[in-house]
Amino acid sequence: MKKLLKLTITTAIILTMLFASTICAFGGAAANEVKVQLNGENFAFTNAGAKIVNGKAMVPFRQLFEALDSTVTYDPATKTVSAKTADSEIVFAEGSTDVKVVQKGVESIKTIDAAPFIDAATRSAYVPARFFADILGYCVGWDAEEKTVILIDPDELFGTADEDFSIIMKLFNTGLDYEQAYKTRGSFDINVFVYETAESSLSGKDVSIKGKLSGIQQKSDADLTMSFSVDTEKLMDMIQPEEAYSMAPLLALLKNIEMDMKMDGESGTVYMHSDIFRLIDPEAAEDVWYKMNVYEPYEQMGIDIKALSRLGYSKADLSELLTMAISSPGVMDISTYGDMKAAYALAKNLIGDEAFRTKTAGNIKTHTLKIDKNAIYSALIRTAISEEFPDGFSELGDLVGLADLANLTLNLTITEKGNALDTYRFNGNLSIEGINCSINTAGDKLNTDVQMTLDMKDVMKIDVKAKSHMTKSSKAPDLNLPSGATVLDYAQMGPEAGGAI
């Protein structure tokens, strides 16, 4: 069951990334207890094995690189070690954290996190396990329970990802010129209804919010103005008579709210200006702009959200997305390679190119995909056979049971013209344990129309409608604040720190 849960989670990661650096803590193991797993297989060292030195995992350089088809040499006069392949060379000196890397004739110097050394007893050169991540782009992790260094070459797992999932990646690789600035217009209509059976003071009430968005976007830079209104008539029913007077200014403002937003995509800093902030901080001046960094919370969790945001305005590299997924802190252990291999196979069987039906008419290709229980069962069986699950069909039965738990139906149609996205349409329904979700969206490179409903039995129901439209603009986003503007930290808004909305 443990393997089932891991397979399910990792498959979910892959599917999520298809539609959106490991921090290793080594220590607590004796030198002779440290093992190395390379691409799912324990590495058999012939003489010198891995060891912990000053809290870092150090691995024998020669044996591992020779296993990767490199020719390794050592020059005792200069105390330098080199590894050569047909098109690359790595050279480093004992005691130095600088490594010379030559790839296809291009030379660069990279710095690693611990200096290599020569073990006098075995004459073996040792490098930090992170060497493989810094120099070769491997995913590196540590399984503390098994006292094992995990080394995974993402090309072994995801080297053919762009070919295996080329159809669904049309949704991301639209062919738009993202160096171009675009004028954006959009609207949204949100309604939240709390069921009378819910244990809430809002029981039996609903709130409606309608709004519009307009501005200029270029890559992840944005200069936008949002206006929205809240149905205050519905809110009045929720307010006690003695609170009506004090709430009057807020209710009046909620009828017509405007907010200006400027985002610097490089730094992740967002600046916001709105009269509604002055209700929270009455002492704030009219020219106050509040700032926050939208990247920081993710960076604190070890997620490179900046890199993910770049994928939104550049050609999406699926192998890069999947590598980031398994490189998240705490993800890797000795079963990661096998789990990700099985999860990748399951995703390929379920939403890969071969799962689509394709028709061609002239220069238009139409790809259709339907996912329901039968499609899930078929993908599970094919994955179980190809990956040779060690627990056999008993584990397959668990996976089928999991599919039975969720009543899922998804339909996706993608049309392409000239090898680029032309239009798309996606609709689906999911029901699981009292939660029903439906979505219907359609669009093309410049237009999106979304309708979604989330119904949580006996709790609340949320209906969302949104539209957006983009046109080319000769004007770039203006990220400059007005002259004389005062900038305050969003987290410090209000009479007490953290009194933000």
TAZI-V761611 format. One line per field, one symbol per residue. ss: DSSP state (h for helix, s for strand, l for the rest). phi: phi as a letter, one per 20 degrees, with the letter a starting at -180 (. if undefined). burial: 1 if it has 9 or more other ideal C-beta (glycine too) atoms within 8 Angstrom, else 0. A space follows every 50 residues. Layout:
BEGIN
ss = ???
phi = ???
burial = ???
END
This chain:
BEGIN
ss = lhhhhhhhhhhhhhhhhhllllllllllllhhhlssssllssllllllll sssllssssshhhhhhhlllsssssllllssssslllssssssllllsss sssllsssssslllllsssllllssssslhhhhhhhllsssssllllsss sslhhhhhllhhhhlllhhhhlllllllllssssssssssssssllllll lllllsssssssssssssllsssssssssslhhhhhllllhhhhhhhhhh hhhhllssssssssllllsssssslhhhhhlllllllssssssllhhhhh llllhhhhhhhllllllhhhhhhhhhlllllllllhhhhhhhhhhhhhhh hlhhhlsssssllsssssssslhhhhhhhhhhhhhhhllllhhhhhhhhh hhhhhlsssssssssssllsssssssssssssllssssssssssllssss sssssslllssssssssssssssllllllllllllsssshhhllllllll l
phi = .ffgffffffffffffffea.gdedeqncfgfefdcddlndfeefecedf beclmdfdcffgfffffemdedccdffdlddccccfcbbccbdgndeece cdclnddbddddebffbdfffdleedcfgfgfffedmfecbceffelcfd ccegffecgdgfefcffffgfdeenfeefeecedcbbbbccddeffefeb fegndccdccaccbqccbldebcccdcbcdfffffgfeefgfegffeggf fffffbdcceccceffeneddccafffffecgefffefdedbdeeggfff endeffffffffccffdfffgffffeefgneebfegfffffffffffffe cfgfeedccdcmdddddcbcdbffffgfffffffffelgfemfffgffff fffffdecccccccdccmmcgdbbbcbacccblndcccbbcbrbfdcbcc cbccddgmcbccdccbcbbccfcedegeeefggnfddcfgfefnfcgnef g
burial = 00110111011011101100010101001010011111100010100111 11100111111111110001010110001111101001111111000011 11000000010101011110000111111111111001111110001111 11110011001101111111101100000111111111111111100100 00101011111111111111111111111111011100100001001000 10110011111111100111111101111110010001111111100110 01011111111000010111111111110011100110111111111111 11101101000001111111111011111111110010100000110111 01100101111111110001101111111110001111111100001111 11111100011111111111001000100000001011010011000010 0
END
